[in-house]
Amino acid sequence: MHLPDGLVPVELALAGYAGSGVLAAVALSRIKRLPDPSAAIPRAAMLTTVFFAASLVAVPVPPASVHLMLAGLLGVMLGWFAVPAILVGLFLQAVLFGHGGLTTLGLNGLILGLPALLAFGIWRAAGRRWPDMAALCAGSGAVVAALAIFAGFVLLGLPVALDTSAERVALQLFVLAHVPLVLAEGVIVLVLLRVLRRTAPQMLAHA
């Protein structure tokens, strides 16, 4: 779910850069407080690659097409590292494949970065006591949050003088097309975390 170039006004795009800059600064500050910040870099690099590749593949879901976001997975697996990982992945997608946009990179970073941190918070709060429910809520909740932020930015970017009725209908259909993805990403996070809890629980030590 990427905002392309030209969809939102320049003022909103600049605000997105400011917001992503603040979010990245906070994330890096929290990362520096870790006992060994460099220990998670290989995992972050691996999951950035997964995010970069998986979210390039679009699946037709009439009347739109959807792709995996994996914000919930990155949030649970990387914690604060998810923010720079998502920003790097989005930048490479925009530069190499024109997926998303450079002017909207900041907004797209917020669309996926904030839900990733939401998923991280859900997992930290409930992952020990109710791991399956927390994993499902983290994966699905991140998609719902991303949809809400995306829709908010699109509506904010619509010209005031424009009759927005048709655009609102199109946006509602776009959101409905992502309902299967809400369920799918919840299941993906649930299954992967079940496997990791049995085979490599140290990868979830931050919880």
Beta strands, then each sheet from edge to edge (+ up, - down):
strand 1: 59-61
strand 2: 64-66
sheet 1: 1+ 2-
end
